[in-house]
Amino acid sequence: MKVKKKRSQANAAPKKPFSPLGSLIAFGMGLRAKRYQKGKLDSWKPSAPCVSIGGVSRHENGRVLLSAWILGWALAKKLFPVVLTPPIGGAPSQSPFLIEPGSDFRESGAEAFLLAKYRPEAKILVDKNLARAGKTAAKIWQPGLFVLHDGFSRLEARRGIDAVLLGRADLDSAWNRVTPSGPWREGADALARADALVLHLDAEDFEASRKLVEERLVPLDKPIFSFSFKIWQVREPGVGPVAGFDEEPYILVCGDAEQHLASRAAEKFLGLKPRFRLTFPDDHRPTTFDAQKVAAEAKRMRCGRVLCAPKQAVWLTPLEGPKLYVYDPEICFGPGFNQHRSFGEWWSTAWLGMLEER
C-alpha cells in the first residue's frame, strides 16, 4: 500500500480554483503600491533612517534572525534602534504595545517577544499600524534607526531600504501564489520594490534552487544574498545547556517554512537526525491543545526528548511528559548570486547611501 505524504502548509501546492481571486488581490495590491508611490495615499516619514525586513509571504521565516542582526549592528554603532512590528500571532491589549520585562507573549506575538529577548537594549513596539507606532516612538525617544519588522507590504511607513526575504517554497511551489491560493500577500511584481533579495537558504538549498534563482530573481537586477543559521547551543529551560542527547531519539518542533534548515542544523549539532518533525505555520496563534499535541506525538514516536525552535518554545513551555529542549541559533550568511561582496558589506554601503539621501 502506498502511503501518501502529508504536505506542509508552506510547500503544499495551491488550489487552482482560487487562483483568479489571488490574481485579483495581487492586482489590487499593485494599484495600492502605486498610489503610495505617487503620494495619493498618506504615509509617515520617519524622523530617522528606516529599514524594512520582511517578505511577500505571511509564512516567511528568518525575519527574527535578520532583524536581530540589524539591531546588533545598530547597537554596536551606538544608534538607538526602535522596532515597529505588527502583532504576528499576538493580540495586544493596547496599540502601540511596548514590550517590557514581564510582558506576555500572547499580546506581543512570539517574534516580537523574541526580538525583545535577543536585543533588550532596543525598544520593540507592536501595532497593526506601523505609522502610528512610529509617530509614538518619535515623540517619546530620539531613535537613530527604525526597523520595520515584517514591513514589506505595510507601506503606511516609508523606508530607505527594503530587504526582502524569500524562502525555499517561495522560489518553487509558492511562487507568485497570492492568498487565498497561497501564502503571498502580493504578486511577484512587488519584488521590484526591493533593494536586496535575501534568501533564507543554507548552502545545500541554495545550490538546489540556483536554476529558479536565475529564472525568477536575476531578471529583477537586485543584489541577491543568502543566509541560514547554525545551532550554537541546546539548553533545557530552567536548567542550562546540554552537550548532546547521547544518541537518544527526539522529535523536532519548528516553523513550517524552516523545517529543512532546522532538521539539518539539529543533525549537525547533535549528530543525530530527528525521528519526527512537527511543524506549525509561522503566523500560528497557539492554543491550549498545542502542547498536548506535541506531547502526544513524542509519546507516539517513543521519544523522551523534544527539541524546539526558539519561536515555538515561547508558547510551548512548559511541556508535560517528554523533556523539552530549545536550540539557540546563530545567523550564518552564505553565498550570494553573482556577488563579490558579503551581505554585511552591502548593508554598510546601503546605509551610507540612505544617509546621503536624507
N, C-alpha and C positions, 0 to 999 in steps of 0.2 A: 504494500500500500504506500503510495506517495504522499508524504506529509507536506502540506502547503505552508510555507513560512509566513508568519505574520509580518506585515510591513510596518515599519515605523512611520510616525506622522511626517517626519522630515523627508523621508525617502519614498513615501507612497506616491504612486502615480496619480495625478489629479483626475477627478471625474470629468469626463468630456462634456456632459450636459451643462455644466456651469461655466464653461469657457466663454460663451458670449457675454455673460454678466461680468466676468472677470475683465474682459476686454473693455467693457463699458466703464467699469470702475477705473481701469488704467487710463482711459481717455479723459475721464473727469479729473483724475489726479494730475494729469499732464496740463490741462487747462488751468487748474488751480496754481500749479507751479509757475506758469507763465504770468498769471495775474500778480503773483507775489513779485516776480522779477520786474514787471513793468510798474510796480508801485500801486496797483489798483486795489490791493489788499494791504492793510496796515501790518507792519512788522516792527518789532522792537530792535533798536540798535544798541548793542551792549556798550557800556562805558569802558570796557577793557577788551583786549583781544579775545576772540571766541573760536573754539574748535568744536566740531561735531564728530562724535564717534558713534557710528550706528550702521544700519544696513537696510536693505529693502525688505528683508524677511522679518516677520514678527517672531520667528523662532531662532533667530541668529544667536549663536553662542560666541564667546570670546570677547564680548563687549567689556566685561568687567576687567579682564586682564589688560586690554589695551588702554582703557580709561585709567586704570591704576598706574600703568607705565607713564602716561602723560602727566598724571598728578605727581608722581615721583620726580619726574623731570622738572616740573614747575616748582616743587618744594626745594629741590636742590639749587634752583636758580633764585631762591628767596622770593618767589612770587607767591601771592596768596590766592590759591585756586578755589573756585566755587563750582560745584557740580549741580547742574539743573537736570533733573530726570523725571520722566513720567512714572507713575506707580505701577511698575511691571509686576503683576501678580499681587499687588497690595491694595489696601483700602484706607488711605489716610483719613484721620478724623478732622483735619483742617487743611486748608490749602493757602499758601505753601506749607509743607510739613518739614520741619528741620529735624534731622536725625541727631539725637543726643544720647549720651550714655544712659542705658536703660530703656531706650526706645524699642517698641515692639515691631518685629519684622513683618507682622501681619498688616501693619499700617504702611510701612515704607516699601514693602516688597523685598525679596531676597537679594536682588542685585544691588540696590541702594544700600541695604544693610551691610553687605559685604564690602562695598567701597568705603563705607564709614569705618569698618573694621580694619581694612588694609591701609587706609590713609586717614587716620584720626585727626591729623592736622588740618585737613581740608573741611570745608563746610558742604554738606550734602542737603539740597533742597528738593523735595518731592512735590510735583504738581502736574496735573494734566495740561496746564497752560504754562509752557516754559517761559514765555514772555512775562507773565505775572510773577513767576518765581524770580526771574532775573531782575525785574524792577525792585522787588523787595530786597534782594541781596545788595543791589547798588545803593539803596538807602541806608542799610544797616552797616555794611562793610565797604571797604575800598578794594575790591578784587583785582588781582593782577592778571587773572586768566579765568574765563568762563569755559566750562566743559559741558557741552550738550550731550548727555549720555543717552544713547538711542534717539538721537535728534535729527537723523537724516530727513525724515518725512515731515518733521514738525517745523514748518517754515515761518511760524509766527515770530521766531527769533533769528536774527541774522547771524551769520558766521563767516569767519575769514578763511577757514579751512574745513573741508568735508572729507574725512577719512571714512570710506565706505567698506564695510566688512562683507565678505561673501564666503559661504561655507561649501562643503563638498556637494551637498544636494543642490545648492543654488546654481552651480555650474552644469548640473545634469538634469535630474528629474524635476526639480522645482523651477528651472529656468523660465522666467517670464510668466510664471503661473500666479496670477493675481487673485486674491481672495474673491469669491469663495472656492475657486478651483485650485488654489494652492496657498502657500504661506506668504507670498509677496504682497506688500501694501501698495506698490506702484509697479508700473511696467518697466521693461529693460531700458526704455528711453531715458528714464530718470538717472541712470548711471552717468549720463553726460554731465551732470552737475558735480560729480565727484572731483576732488583734487588728487586723490590717490585711491587705488583699489587694494585692499588688504585682505588676502586670502587666509582664512583660518584653516590651514592645512599643514600637516607635517611633511617631511621630505618625500615620504612614500606616496601620499595622496597628491602631492604637488606634481610628481612625475606622471602619475596615472591620469591627472587632469590636464596635462600640458596641451594636448590637442584641443580640448574645449576652451582653454585659456586663449590659445591662438585664434580660434574661430570667433569667440564671443567677446573677448575683452581687449585684445590687442588693437582691433579697429577703432576702439574708443580713444586711443592715443593718450592714455593716462599712465602714470607710474604704477607698477604692479609689484607688490611685495607679498610675502607670506610669513606667517607666524604660527607657532604651536606652543606647547608647554611641556615641561618635564616635571616630575614629582620630586621635590627636594626633601620631603619628609612625610611619613604616615604617622598619625597620632591617634590615641584613644582619648576622646574628650574627657577632661577631668583627671586624667592620669598622666599623659605625656607621650612623647614619641616612642615608636617601636622600631626595632631593627628589621623585622620581617614577620612573615606568617609561618615560618618553619614548615613549608610545604602543605599547610592546612588549606583546604579548599575554601573559596569565598565567592560571594556574588558581588557584582559591581552595580552601584546605583548612581546614575548620572543623567545629564540632559540628553535629550534625543539626538540633537544635532552633533554632539561631541562624543558620542559613544565609541566610535572607532579610535579617535585620538586618546580617549581616556583608557580604553582597553589596552592599547599598545604601551602607553605610559606606565600603567599599573604592572603589566607583564615585565617591562624593563626594570622597574624598581624592585619588584618582589621576586622576579624570576619564575613567575607562575601566572598562567592565564586565568582570568575569572571563569568559574564554572558556568555562570549565567549572568546576563546583563538585564537589568530592569531600568527602563528609561522613562523620563517624563518630559513633556513639552517644556520649552524654556520659558514660556509665559504662564506656566502652570500655577494655579492658585490651590494650595494644599488643603486637604480635607482631613477630618479625624480618622478616616479609613486608610490613608496612605501608609502610615507606619505599620498598621496591621497587615497591609498588603505586602510590604517589604518583609516583615517577619514571617509571613506565610510562605513566601517564595523561598526564603532562606531555609525554612524547615523542609519544604518540598524537595529542594536540591541537596538536602543534607549538608548544609554549610553552617558552621557555627560562627562565621565572621561575615560582616557586611562592610565593604569598602565603599565610601560615599564621596561624591564630589562636594566641594565646599558649599555650592549654591543649594544643593538638595539637603545637605546636612543642617542648614539653617533651620529648616522646618521639620526635619526628621528626628532630631534629638529631643527626648530620649527614645530609645528603642527597646522594647521588651522582647526578651528571648535571646537572639544572637547578639554577639558583641559588635558594637558599631565602631568603625574606624573612619577617619577622614584624611584624605590626602591634601597636601598643600602644594599648589602649582607654582611654577616659575616660568615666566614668559620666555620663549626662545624664538628669535627672529630667524627665519630660514631664507631660502633663495628668493630673488626677485626675478622678474621676467625682462630680459634684455636691460638689466640694471647693473651699473658699475658702482653703485653706492648702496649703503645699508639703509634701512628704514630710519635709523637714528640720524644719519647724515641728511637724508631727505627732509626729515622733520626740522632739523636745525635751519636748513635753507628756507623751508616754507615759513618758519616762524619769523625769520628776518624779513622775508617778503611781506608778511602780514603786517608787521610793524611799520614798514615803509609806506604801506597803503593807507594807514590810519591818519 
